[in-house]
Amino acid sequence: MKSSGKEKDSGKLNVPPRSYGKRRTRYGLLASWYGDERAQVEIAAHTAQPEAIGKLIDTVLLEPESRNKSSAVAALKSKWSSIVGAFAAFTVPKQLRDGVLTIEVRHSALIVELSPSKDIFLKSINKVSGEICRDIIFTVGSGR
């Protein structure tokens, strides 16, 4: 049986209908640059993934020690643009655990660009937050 072009496109993208237009445009651009297979990988990499219920419960039922850490991350988020400057548009502090701050970036290429500047980030963060951070880990995410 012959299928229409629209069915073929929706099979490639596998995205919800409400975001189909925006993703289709991005997919078309990525497919023209990288090809269909790589475009699908890139679209999937930048699509929000479901989170485990255990992670949600841990977040809601924080222990007092963890509350202080999450408030430190919240304080960093509120001052983030003054700490990292122009990089605030592409990065976001996500988690502080055992003195290690996880910073989420929008694209893996930013990890390569920002890694040599870890010391500068650490000095700026500790200057504002009072020496709570001893190391930084960059991870790929939405950056929001």
C-alpha positions as CSV (number, residue, x, y, z in Angstrom):
1,M,0.0,0.0,0.0
2,K,1.3,3.4,-1.0
3,S,1.6,6.0,1.8
4,S,1.4,9.8,1.6
5,G,4.4,12.0,2.2
6,K,2.9,13.3,5.5
7,E,2.7,9.8,7.0
8,K,6.3,9.2,6.0
9,D,7.5,12.4,7.7
10,S,5.6,11.7,10.9
11,G,7.1,8.2,11.0
12,K,10.6,9.7,10.8
13,L,10.2,12.3,13.4
14,N,8.1,10.4,16.0
15,V,7.2,13.6,17.9
16,P,3.9,14.7,19.5
17,P,1.5,16.6,17.1
18,R,1.5,19.9,19.0
19,S,5.3,20.4,18.5
20,Y,5.4,18.8,15.0
21,G,5.7,22.1,13.0
22,K,8.7,23.4,14.9
23,R,10.5,20.1,15.1
24,R,9.8,19.3,11.5
25,T,11.5,22.6,10.5
26,R,14.5,21.8,12.7
27,Y,14.6,18.2,11.5
28,G,14.6,19.4,7.9
29,L,17.5,21.7,8.6
30,L,19.5,19.1,10.5
31,A,18.7,16.4,7.8
32,S,20.1,18.7,5.1
33,W,23.3,19.2,7.1
34,Y,23.9,15.7,8.6
35,G,21.5,13.3,6.9
36,D,18.4,11.6,8.2
37,E,20.0,9.3,10.7
38,R,22.1,12.0,12.4
39,A,19.2,14.4,12.4
40,Q,17.0,11.9,14.3
41,V,19.8,11.5,16.9
42,E,20.1,15.2,17.3
43,I,16.4,15.7,17.7
44,A,16.2,12.9,20.2
45,A,19.1,14.4,22.2
46,H,17.4,17.7,22.6
47,T,14.0,16.3,23.5
48,A,13.0,16.2,27.2
49,Q,13.1,12.6,28.5
50,P,10.9,11.2,31.3
51,E,12.3,11.2,34.8
52,A,12.2,8.4,37.3
53,I,9.6,8.7,40.1
54,G,12.4,8.0,42.6
55,K,14.2,11.2,41.5
56,L,11.0,13.2,41.9
57,I,10.4,11.8,45.4
58,D,14.0,12.5,46.4
59,T,13.6,16.1,45.3
60,V,10.3,16.6,47.1
61,L,11.4,14.9,50.3
62,L,14.8,16.5,50.8
63,E,16.6,16.0,54.0
64,P,17.7,19.2,55.9
65,E,21.3,18.9,54.6
66,S,20.1,18.6,51.0
67,R,17.8,21.6,51.5
68,N,20.8,23.7,52.2
69,K,22.5,22.5,49.0
70,S,19.4,23.0,46.9
71,S,19.1,26.5,48.3
72,A,22.7,27.1,47.4
73,V,22.0,26.0,43.8
74,A,18.9,28.3,43.8
75,A,21.1,31.2,44.9
76,L,23.5,30.4,42.2
77,K,20.7,30.3,39.6
78,S,19.5,33.7,40.7
79,K,23.0,35.2,40.3
80,W,24.1,33.0,37.4
81,S,24.3,35.8,34.7
82,S,26.5,37.9,36.9
83,I,28.7,34.9,37.7
84,V,29.3,33.5,34.2
85,G,28.4,36.5,32.0
86,A,27.4,35.7,28.5
87,F,27.6,31.9,29.1
88,A,24.5,32.2,31.2
89,A,22.4,31.9,28.0
90,F,23.9,28.5,27.4
91,T,24.4,27.0,30.9
92,V,22.5,26.4,34.1
93,P,23.6,25.1,37.5
94,K,21.7,21.9,38.2
95,Q,23.0,20.1,41.2
96,L,25.6,20.4,44.0
97,R,26.7,17.2,45.6
98,D,29.8,16.7,47.8
99,G,31.3,20.0,46.6
100,V,30.8,19.1,42.9
101,L,28.6,21.4,40.9
102,T,26.9,20.0,37.9
103,I,26.4,22.6,35.1
104,E,24.0,21.7,32.3
105,V,25.0,23.1,28.8
106,R,22.9,23.1,25.7
107,H,25.3,21.3,23.4
108,S,28.2,18.9,23.7
109,A,30.5,21.3,21.8
110,L,30.1,23.8,24.7
111,I,31.7,21.2,27.1
112,V,34.8,21.2,24.9
113,E,34.9,25.0,24.9
114,L,34.1,25.5,28.6
115,S,36.3,22.8,30.1
116,P,39.6,24.7,29.9
117,S,37.8,27.6,31.8
118,K,36.8,25.5,34.8
119,D,39.1,27.4,37.1
120,I,37.7,30.7,36.1
121,F,34.1,29.4,36.7
122,L,35.2,28.0,40.1
123,K,36.7,31.3,41.3
124,S,33.6,33.2,40.2
125,I,31.2,30.7,41.8
126,N,33.1,30.5,45.1
127,K,33.5,34.3,45.3
128,V,29.7,34.6,45.2
129,S,28.7,31.5,47.1
130,G,31.4,31.3,49.8
131,E,33.6,28.4,48.8
132,I,30.9,25.7,48.4
133,C,32.2,24.3,45.2
134,R,35.5,22.4,44.7
135,D,34.9,21.0,41.2
136,I,32.6,21.4,38.2
137,I,31.1,18.8,35.9
138,F,29.6,19.9,32.6
139,T,26.7,17.8,31.2
140,V,24.6,18.1,28.1
141,G,20.9,19.1,28.6
142,S,18.5,21.7,27.7
143,G,20.4,24.4,29.4
144,R,17.3,25.8,31.0
